[in-house]
Structure formats: structure tokens, C-alpha cells
Amino acid sequence: MGLAPEGKGCIGTCNGGHGYGFGRHSGTGKTHLAPALAFAACQQGRSVRFFSATGLVTQLLEKRQDRELERFQMQLERLELIVLDELGYVPFSKAGAELLFDVVGRAYERTSLMLTTNLPFEEWTEIMGSERLTGALLDRLTHRVHILEANGPSYRLAEAKRRLKAPAGKTKSSG
């Protein structure tokens, strides 16, 4: 069972091993779309976890230090969908990048991954630190993946400009 029927303007299915990538410009709705799709998967009874990419790497490093890493990785392996939000804003340490690669490697062709990023693939070495590790990570992430590029102007920037143009006391709350 998928998140929505293929070919109906939606992204695809939540079957093990599929990937979903939302990329490009800031402020175009990637971080709103990913949790909405994750919520839809939850409503279908799927097991889902949402992480900021930095938050997951921090948890992995802490679990390793506390000697609980294997247990945490096994919990991740039982999920049907892992959502990683905002990959690309903060570079990872060597150990953090390696732990993230391990999560992706364990999920490869078993667990669906959804990922948001503002970086084109050729710039991922900046956050992963190693060309070889980045290449291997991208190889796994881009196999059997649906990529949606969120191009266009920033919603937040457009909203700020709209507020500046509105007469004082006449601004609408966007909720």
C-alpha cells in the first residue's frame, strides 16, 4: 500500500527500500511536506520516525558513547520509514558522518528513507567530509529514489516582503 497511487501527482509508495528526496532552495516547503507525508504513512499504520539530520547524528554519537548504539540501530531497522530533515545545514564530524552512513547502509533496500536538503549532490562532500563516504552514501540514497526539487522563491522571504508592503496594523497572520 502506498502513500498515494503512482501517477496521481503524488510521490510514490512507502515500500521498504524506496527513497524520497526533497531538495534545493530554502523556504520552499520541504520541511512541511516531509512530515505531512510521514503523517500519512502513520495513518496507514506504518512505523515512522522523524529526525533532523543533525539531531539523528547527535543521538547516534551519544548512543555510541553510552554503549547503546547497537540497540538504537536495531530500533531504527524496525521502522518502515525514516525521515531526515535538513541535511546540509551543519557539517558532520568524521564519526558522525560514518554513523549516518551506517544508518543509510542498514536501511538500504529494507527501510524507506525520506530526506530534505538544500544542497545539490556535488556539495555533499562539504557536510560528509569525505569524497569516498559521500559517493557511497549517494549511491545508496539515489538507487530506487524519487527526487522532488523544490525550486522557486522562498515562502518566508515572500511573506516578509508582503508584510513590509502592508499598511501598519493591516497585516494578516499566515497561521
Summary of the structure (lengths in Angstrom):
residues: 175
radius of gyration: 17.7
end to end distance: 32.7
largest distance: 57.9
contacts: 504
relative contact order: 0.21
helix: 46%
strand: 18%
